[in-house]
Amino acid sequence: MSVGELACTYACLLLHDDGISITADKISAVVSAAGIEVESYWPGLFAKLVQKRSVEDLISNVGSGGGAAVAVSAPVAGGGGGAAAAAAPVVEEKKEEPKEESDDDMGFSLFD
């Protein structure tokens, strides 16, 4: 992720947190107030993204990748139940990996 992307991301989050509508001009103002120079196209791209998708939706789907969007949009495209037919995202359980033993635990080290 480039500095421009990261700066615009934080600017969008800041504007959203304060309840201010997110536009390219406001993103540019926040970024320039922070003293960061970004390419001129980044604020416009982020503003268009936020117009199409809500910030809450983007935040909640950070780790889901592209698969969840397809699963959610498929029932809507088929008609019928609409949002009620959308399946809840599957949550994977994280397995704890066993800790590796260090040389200190075994009673010897590299320099013994």
Chimera marker file (.cmm) of the C-alpha trace (Angstrom):
<marker_set name="trace">
<marker id="1" x="0.000" y="0.000" z="0.000" r="1" g="1" b="0" radius="0.5"/>
<marker id="2" x="1.409" y="3.361" z="-0.985" r="1" g="1" b="0" radius="0.5"/>
<marker id="3" x="1.618" y="6.422" z="1.238" r="1" g="1" b="0" radius="0.5"/>
<marker id="4" x="-1.130" y="8.073" z="-0.814" r="1" g="1" b="0" radius="0.5"/>
<marker id="5" x="-3.511" y="5.167" z="-0.333" r="1" g="1" b="0" radius="0.5"/>
<marker id="6" x="-2.822" y="4.992" z="3.375" r="1" g="1" b="0" radius="0.5"/>
<marker id="7" x="-3.221" y="8.750" z="3.855" r="1" g="1" b="0" radius="0.5"/>
<marker id="8" x="-6.544" y="8.773" z="1.993" r="1" g="1" b="0" radius="0.5"/>
<marker id="9" x="-7.746" y="5.754" z="3.958" r="1" g="1" b="0" radius="0.5"/>
<marker id="10" x="-7.046" y="7.476" z="7.259" r="1" g="1" b="0" radius="0.5"/>
<marker id="11" x="-8.611" y="10.696" z="5.968" r="1" g="1" b="0" radius="0.5"/>
<marker id="12" x="-11.805" y="8.819" z="5.063" r="1" g="1" b="0" radius="0.5"/>
<marker id="13" x="-11.916" y="7.168" z="8.475" r="1" g="1" b="0" radius="0.5"/>
<marker id="14" x="-11.359" y="10.506" z="10.190" r="1" g="1" b="0" radius="0.5"/>
<marker id="15" x="-14.105" y="12.229" z="8.196" r="1" g="1" b="0" radius="0.5"/>
<marker id="16" x="-16.504" y="9.351" z="8.786" r="1" g="1" b="0" radius="0.5"/>
<marker id="17" x="-15.774" y="9.295" z="12.511" r="1" g="1" b="0" radius="0.5"/>
<marker id="18" x="-16.600" y="13.004" z="12.745" r="1" g="1" b="0" radius="0.5"/>
<marker id="19" x="-19.821" y="12.538" z="10.748" r="1" g="1" b="0" radius="0.5"/>
<marker id="20" x="-18.610" y="14.711" z="7.853" r="1" g="1" b="0" radius="0.5"/>
<marker id="21" x="-19.591" y="13.767" z="4.309" r="1" g="1" b="0" radius="0.5"/>
<marker id="22" x="-16.640" y="12.291" z="2.460" r="1" g="1" b="0" radius="0.5"/>
<marker id="23" x="-15.717" y="14.124" z="-0.743" r="1" g="1" b="0" radius="0.5"/>
<marker id="24" x="-12.508" y="14.376" z="-2.744" r="1" g="1" b="0" radius="0.5"/>
<marker id="25" x="-12.016" y="17.983" z="-1.630" r="1" g="1" b="0" radius="0.5"/>
<marker id="26" x="-12.360" y="17.112" z="2.047" r="1" g="1" b="0" radius="0.5"/>
<marker id="27" x="-10.012" y="14.144" z="1.737" r="1" g="1" b="0" radius="0.5"/>
<marker id="28" x="-7.472" y="16.418" z="0.030" r="1" g="1" b="0" radius="0.5"/>
<marker id="29" x="-7.870" y="19.010" z="2.785" r="1" g="1" b="0" radius="0.5"/>
<marker id="30" x="-7.256" y="16.465" z="5.549" r="1" g="1" b="0" radius="0.5"/>
<marker id="31" x="-4.248" y="14.974" z="3.771" r="1" g="1" b="0" radius="0.5"/>
<marker id="32" x="-2.687" y="18.357" z="3.055" r="1" g="1" b="0" radius="0.5"/>
<marker id="33" x="-3.331" y="19.485" z="6.651" r="1" g="1" b="0" radius="0.5"/>
<marker id="34" x="-1.322" y="16.449" z="7.741" r="1" g="1" b="0" radius="0.5"/>
<marker id="35" x="1.528" y="17.614" z="5.518" r="1" g="1" b="0" radius="0.5"/>
<marker id="36" x="1.394" y="14.604" z="3.207" r="1" g="1" b="0" radius="0.5"/>
<marker id="37" x="1.669" y="14.912" z="-0.561" r="1" g="1" b="0" radius="0.5"/>
<marker id="38" x="-0.426" y="12.406" z="-2.524" r="1" g="1" b="0" radius="0.5"/>
<marker id="39" x="-1.086" y="11.882" z="-6.209" r="1" g="1" b="0" radius="0.5"/>
<marker id="40" x="-4.067" y="13.961" z="-7.346" r="1" g="1" b="0" radius="0.5"/>
<marker id="41" x="-6.177" y="10.940" z="-8.321" r="1" g="1" b="0" radius="0.5"/>
<marker id="42" x="-6.228" y="9.222" z="-4.891" r="1" g="1" b="0" radius="0.5"/>
<marker id="43" x="-8.791" y="11.484" z="-3.145" r="1" g="1" b="0" radius="0.5"/>
<marker id="44" x="-11.200" y="11.169" z="-6.091" r="1" g="1" b="0" radius="0.5"/>
<marker id="45" x="-10.924" y="7.384" z="-6.149" r="1" g="1" b="0" radius="0.5"/>
<marker id="46" x="-11.565" y="7.112" z="-2.432" r="1" g="1" b="0" radius="0.5"/>
<marker id="47" x="-14.526" y="9.508" z="-2.635" r="1" g="1" b="0" radius="0.5"/>
<marker id="48" x="-16.090" y="7.400" z="-5.417" r="1" g="1" b="0" radius="0.5"/>
<marker id="49" x="-15.551" y="4.237" z="-3.374" r="1" g="1" b="0" radius="0.5"/>
<marker id="50" x="-17.264" y="5.693" z="-0.322" r="1" g="1" b="0" radius="0.5"/>
<marker id="51" x="-20.204" y="6.846" z="-2.475" r="1" g="1" b="0" radius="0.5"/>
<marker id="52" x="-20.771" y="3.281" z="-3.675" r="1" g="1" b="0" radius="0.5"/>
<marker id="53" x="-20.136" y="1.425" z="-0.398" r="1" g="1" b="0" radius="0.5"/>
<marker id="54" x="-20.580" y="2.518" z="3.180" r="1" g="1" b="0" radius="0.5"/>
<marker id="55" x="-17.547" y="2.912" z="5.409" r="1" g="1" b="0" radius="0.5"/>
<marker id="56" x="-19.066" y="0.514" z="7.967" r="1" g="1" b="0" radius="0.5"/>
<marker id="57" x="-19.369" y="-2.137" z="5.260" r="1" g="1" b="0" radius="0.5"/>
<marker id="58" x="-15.749" y="-1.638" z="4.202" r="1" g="1" b="0" radius="0.5"/>
<marker id="59" x="-14.514" y="-1.838" z="7.796" r="1" g="1" b="0" radius="0.5"/>
<marker id="60" x="-16.505" y="-4.962" z="8.637" r="1" g="1" b="0" radius="0.5"/>
<marker id="61" x="-15.311" y="-6.784" z="5.498" r="1" g="1" b="0" radius="0.5"/>
<marker id="62" x="-11.615" y="-5.956" z="5.833" r="1" g="1" b="0" radius="0.5"/>
<marker id="63" x="-10.401" y="-9.538" z="6.192" r="1" g="1" b="0" radius="0.5"/>
<marker id="64" x="-13.055" y="-11.305" z="4.171" r="1" g="1" b="0" radius="0.5"/>
<marker id="65" x="-11.438" y="-10.943" z="0.754" r="1" g="1" b="0" radius="0.5"/>
<marker id="66" x="-13.381" y="-11.178" z="-2.481" r="1" g="1" b="0" radius="0.5"/>
<marker id="67" x="-15.326" y="-14.350" z="-1.753" r="1" g="1" b="0" radius="0.5"/>
<marker id="68" x="-17.833" y="-12.869" z="0.664" r="1" g="1" b="0" radius="0.5"/>
<marker id="69" x="-19.000" y="-10.165" z="-1.740" r="1" g="1" b="0" radius="0.5"/>
<marker id="70" x="-19.886" y="-12.770" z="-4.359" r="1" g="1" b="0" radius="0.5"/>
<marker id="71" x="-21.807" y="-14.895" z="-1.869" r="1" g="1" b="0" radius="0.5"/>
<marker id="72" x="-23.794" y="-11.919" z="-0.598" r="1" g="1" b="0" radius="0.5"/>
<marker id="73" x="-24.604" y="-10.484" z="-4.022" r="1" g="1" b="0" radius="0.5"/>
<marker id="74" x="-25.660" y="-13.801" z="-5.607" r="1" g="1" b="0" radius="0.5"/>
<marker id="75" x="-29.072" y="-14.078" z="-3.843" r="1" g="1" b="0" radius="0.5"/>
<marker id="76" x="-29.868" y="-10.437" z="-4.639" r="1" g="1" b="0" radius="0.5"/>
<marker id="77" x="-29.183" y="-10.966" z="-8.346" r="1" g="1" b="0" radius="0.5"/>
<marker id="78" x="-31.460" y="-14.007" z="-8.399" r="1" g="1" b="0" radius="0.5"/>
<marker id="79" x="-34.407" y="-12.029" z="-7.009" r="1" g="1" b="0" radius="0.5"/>
<marker id="80" x="-36.656" y="-13.356" z="-4.300" r="1" g="1" b="0" radius="0.5"/>
<marker id="81" x="-35.915" y="-12.563" z="-0.667" r="1" g="1" b="0" radius="0.5"/>
<marker id="82" x="-33.472" y="-9.715" z="-1.173" r="1" g="1" b="0" radius="0.5"/>
<marker id="83" x="-31.492" y="-8.850" z="1.946" r="1" g="1" b="0" radius="0.5"/>
<marker id="84" x="-33.299" y="-11.483" z="4.023" r="1" g="1" b="0" radius="0.5"/>
<marker id="85" x="-31.894" y="-14.212" z="1.761" r="1" g="1" b="0" radius="0.5"/>
<marker id="86" x="-28.297" y="-13.047" z="2.229" r="1" g="1" b="0" radius="0.5"/>
<marker id="87" x="-26.279" y="-15.626" z="4.120" r="1" g="1" b="0" radius="0.5"/>
<marker id="88" x="-24.237" y="-14.669" z="7.152" r="1" g="1" b="0" radius="0.5"/>
<marker id="89" x="-20.473" y="-14.776" z="6.543" r="1" g="1" b="0" radius="0.5"/>
<marker id="90" x="-18.756" y="-17.903" z="7.777" r="1" g="1" b="0" radius="0.5"/>
<marker id="91" x="-16.375" y="-17.314" z="10.668" r="1" g="1" b="0" radius="0.5"/>
<marker id="92" x="-13.358" y="-19.581" z="10.741" r="1" g="1" b="0" radius="0.5"/>
<marker id="93" x="-12.043" y="-20.652" z="14.103" r="1" g="1" b="0" radius="0.5"/>
<marker id="94" x="-8.375" y="-19.994" z="14.673" r="1" g="1" b="0" radius="0.5"/>
<marker id="95" x="-6.419" y="-22.988" z="15.875" r="1" g="1" b="0" radius="0.5"/>
<marker id="96" x="-3.678" y="-22.295" z="18.337" r="1" g="1" b="0" radius="0.5"/>
<marker id="97" x="-0.363" y="-23.557" z="17.085" r="1" g="1" b="0" radius="0.5"/>
<marker id="98" x="1.913" y="-25.234" z="19.599" r="1" g="1" b="0" radius="0.5"/>
<marker id="99" x="4.734" y="-23.047" z="20.786" r="1" g="1" b="0" radius="0.5"/>
<marker id="100" x="8.157" y="-24.000" z="19.544" r="1" g="1" b="0" radius="0.5"/>
<marker id="101" x="10.618" y="-24.887" z="22.227" r="1" g="1" b="0" radius="0.5"/>
<marker id="102" x="13.654" y="-22.696" z="22.392" r="1" g="1" b="0" radius="0.5"/>
<marker id="103" x="17.168" y="-23.923" z="23.034" r="1" g="1" b="0" radius="0.5"/>
<marker id="104" x="17.004" y="-22.439" z="26.523" r="1" g="1" b="0" radius="0.5"/>
<marker id="105" x="14.182" y="-24.806" z="27.415" r="1" g="1" b="0" radius="0.5"/>
<marker id="106" x="16.204" y="-27.826" z="26.259" r="1" g="1" b="0" radius="0.5"/>
<marker id="107" x="19.268" y="-27.064" z="28.335" r="1" g="1" b="0" radius="0.5"/>
<marker id="108" x="21.710" y="-26.189" z="25.543" r="1" g="1" b="0" radius="0.5"/>
<marker id="109" x="22.358" y="-23.312" z="23.202" r="1" g="1" b="0" radius="0.5"/>
<marker id="110" x="24.373" y="-22.507" z="20.122" r="1" g="1" b="0" radius="0.5"/>
<marker id="111" x="27.352" y="-21.197" z="22.086" r="1" g="1" b="0" radius="0.5"/>
<marker id="112" x="27.705" y="-23.897" z="24.790" r="1" g="1" b="0" radius="0.5"/>
<link id1="1" id2="2" r="1" g="1" b="0" radius="0.2"/>
<link id1="2" id2="3" r="1" g="1" b="0" radius="0.2"/>
<link id1="3" id2="4" r="1" g="1" b="0" radius="0.2"/>
<link id1="4" id2="5" r="1" g="1" b="0" radius="0.2"/>
<link id1="5" id2="6" r="1" g="1" b="0" radius="0.2"/>
<link id1="6" id2="7" r="1" g="1" b="0" radius="0.2"/>
<link id1="7" id2="8" r="1" g="1" b="0" radius="0.2"/>
<link id1="8" id2="9" r="1" g="1" b="0" radius="0.2"/>
<link id1="9" id2="10" r="1" g="1" b="0" radius="0.2"/>
<link id1="10" id2="11" r="1" g="1" b="0" radius="0.2"/>
<link id1="11" id2="12" r="1" g="1" b="0" radius="0.2"/>
<link id1="12" id2="13" r="1" g="1" b="0" radius="0.2"/>
<link id1="13" id2="14" r="1" g="1" b="0" radius="0.2"/>
<link id1="14" id2="15" r="1" g="1" b="0" radius="0.2"/>
<link id1="15" id2="16" r="1" g="1" b="0" radius="0.2"/>
<link id1="16" id2="17" r="1" g="1" b="0" radius="0.2"/>
<link id1="17" id2="18" r="1" g="1" b="0" radius="0.2"/>
<link id1="18" id2="19" r="1" g="1" b="0" radius="0.2"/>
<link id1="19" id2="20" r="1" g="1" b="0" radius="0.2"/>
<link id1="20" id2="21" r="1" g="1" b="0" radius="0.2"/>
<link id1="21" id2="22" r="1" g="1" b="0" radius="0.2"/>
<link id1="22" id2="23" r="1" g="1" b="0" radius="0.2"/>
<link id1="23" id2="24" r="1" g="1" b="0" radius="0.2"/>
<link id1="24" id2="25" r="1" g="1" b="0" radius="0.2"/>
<link id1="25" id2="26" r="1" g="1" b="0" radius="0.2"/>
<link id1="26" id2="27" r="1" g="1" b="0" radius="0.2"/>
<link id1="27" id2="28" r="1" g="1" b="0" radius="0.2"/>
<link id1="28" id2="29" r="1" g="1" b="0" radius="0.2"/>
<link id1="29" id2="30" r="1" g="1" b="0" radius="0.2"/>
<link id1="30" id2="31" r="1" g="1" b="0" radius="0.2"/>
<link id1="31" id2="32" r="1" g="1" b="0" radius="0.2"/>
<link id1="32" id2="33" r="1" g="1" b="0" radius="0.2"/>
<link id1="33" id2="34" r="1" g="1" b="0" radius="0.2"/>
<link id1="34" id2="35" r="1" g="1" b="0" radius="0.2"/>
<link id1="35" id2="36" r="1" g="1" b="0" radius="0.2"/>
<link id1="36" id2="37" r="1" g="1" b="0" radius="0.2"/>
<link id1="37" id2="38" r="1" g="1" b="0" radius="0.2"/>
<link id1="38" id2="39" r="1" g="1" b="0" radius="0.2"/>
<link id1="39" id2="40" r="1" g="1" b="0" radius="0.2"/>
<link id1="40" id2="41" r="1" g="1" b="0" radius="0.2"/>
<link id1="41" id2="42" r="1" g="1" b="0" radius="0.2"/>
<link id1="42" id2="43" r="1" g="1" b="0" radius="0.2"/>
<link id1="43" id2="44" r="1" g="1" b="0" radius="0.2"/>
<link id1="44" id2="45" r="1" g="1" b="0" radius="0.2"/>
<link id1="45" id2="46" r="1" g="1" b="0" radius="0.2"/>
<link id1="46" id2="47" r="1" g="1" b="0" radius="0.2"/>
<link id1="47" id2="48" r="1" g="1" b="0" radius="0.2"/>
<link id1="48" id2="49" r="1" g="1" b="0" radius="0.2"/>
<link id1="49" id2="50" r="1" g="1" b="0" radius="0.2"/>
<link id1="50" id2="51" r="1" g="1" b="0" radius="0.2"/>
<link id1="51" id2="52" r="1" g="1" b="0" radius="0.2"/>
<link id1="52" id2="53" r="1" g="1" b="0" radius="0.2"/>
<link id1="53" id2="54" r="1" g="1" b="0" radius="0.2"/>
<link id1="54" id2="55" r="1" g="1" b="0" radius="0.2"/>
<link id1="55" id2="56" r="1" g="1" b="0" radius="0.2"/>
<link id1="56" id2="57" r="1" g="1" b="0" radius="0.2"/>
<link id1="57" id2="58" r="1" g="1" b="0" radius="0.2"/>
<link id1="58" id2="59" r="1" g="1" b="0" radius="0.2"/>
<link id1="59" id2="60" r="1" g="1" b="0" radius="0.2"/>
<link id1="60" id2="61" r="1" g="1" b="0" radius="0.2"/>
<link id1="61" id2="62" r="1" g="1" b="0" radius="0.2"/>
<link id1="62" id2="63" r="1" g="1" b="0" radius="0.2"/>
<link id1="63" id2="64" r="1" g="1" b="0" radius="0.2"/>
<link id1="64" id2="65" r="1" g="1" b="0" radius="0.2"/>
<link id1="65" id2="66" r="1" g="1" b="0" radius="0.2"/>
<link id1="66" id2="67" r="1" g="1" b="0" radius="0.2"/>
<link id1="67" id2="68" r="1" g="1" b="0" radius="0.2"/>
<link id1="68" id2="69" r="1" g="1" b="0" radius="0.2"/>
<link id1="69" id2="70" r="1" g="1" b="0" radius="0.2"/>
<link id1="70" id2="71" r="1" g="1" b="0" radius="0.2"/>
<link id1="71" id2="72" r="1" g="1" b="0" radius="0.2"/>
<link id1="72" id2="73" r="1" g="1" b="0" radius="0.2"/>
<link id1="73" id2="74" r="1" g="1" b="0" radius="0.2"/>
<link id1="74" id2="75" r="1" g="1" b="0" radius="0.2"/>
<link id1="75" id2="76" r="1" g="1" b="0" radius="0.2"/>
<link id1="76" id2="77" r="1" g="1" b="0" radius="0.2"/>
<link id1="77" id2="78" r="1" g="1" b="0" radius="0.2"/>
<link id1="78" id2="79" r="1" g="1" b="0" radius="0.2"/>
<link id1="79" id2="80" r="1" g="1" b="0" radius="0.2"/>
<link id1="80" id2="81" r="1" g="1" b="0" radius="0.2"/>
<link id1="81" id2="82" r="1" g="1" b="0" radius="0.2"/>
<link id1="82" id2="83" r="1" g="1" b="0" radius="0.2"/>
<link id1="83" id2="84" r="1" g="1" b="0" radius="0.2"/>
<link id1="84" id2="85" r="1" g="1" b="0" radius="0.2"/>
<link id1="85" id2="86" r="1" g="1" b="0" radius="0.2"/>
<link id1="86" id2="87" r="1" g="1" b="0" radius="0.2"/>
<link id1="87" id2="88" r="1" g="1" b="0" radius="0.2"/>
<link id1="88" id2="89" r="1" g="1" b="0" radius="0.2"/>
<link id1="89" id2="90" r="1" g="1" b="0" radius="0.2"/>
<link id1="90" id2="91" r="1" g="1" b="0" radius="0.2"/>
<link id1="91" id2="92" r="1" g="1" b="0" radius="0.2"/>
<link id1="92" id2="93" r="1" g="1" b="0" radius="0.2"/>
<link id1="93" id2="94" r="1" g="1" b="0" radius="0.2"/>
<link id1="94" id2="95" r="1" g="1" b="0" radius="0.2"/>
<link id1="95" id2="96" r="1" g="1" b="0" radius="0.2"/>
<link id1="96" id2="97" r="1" g="1" b="0" radius="0.2"/>
<link id1="97" id2="98" r="1" g="1" b="0" radius="0.2"/>
<link id1="98" id2="99" r="1" g="1" b="0" radius="0.2"/>
<link id1="99" id2="100" r="1" g="1" b="0" radius="0.2"/>
<link id1="100" id2="101" r="1" g="1" b="0" radius="0.2"/>
<link id1="101" id2="102" r="1" g="1" b="0" radius="0.2"/>
<link id1="102" id2="103" r="1" g="1" b="0" radius="0.2"/>
<link id1="103" id2="104" r="1" g="1" b="0" radius="0.2"/>
<link id1="104" id2="105" r="1" g="1" b="0" radius="0.2"/>
<link id1="105" id2="106" r="1" g="1" b="0" radius="0.2"/>
<link id1="106" id2="107" r="1" g="1" b="0" radius="0.2"/>
<link id1="107" id2="108" r="1" g="1" b="0" radius="0.2"/>
<link id1="108" id2="109" r="1" g="1" b="0" radius="0.2"/>
<link id1="109" id2="110" r="1" g="1" b="0" radius="0.2"/>
<link id1="110" id2="111" r="1" g="1" b="0" radius="0.2"/>
<link id1="111" id2="112" r="1" g="1" b="0" radius="0.2"/>
</marker_set>
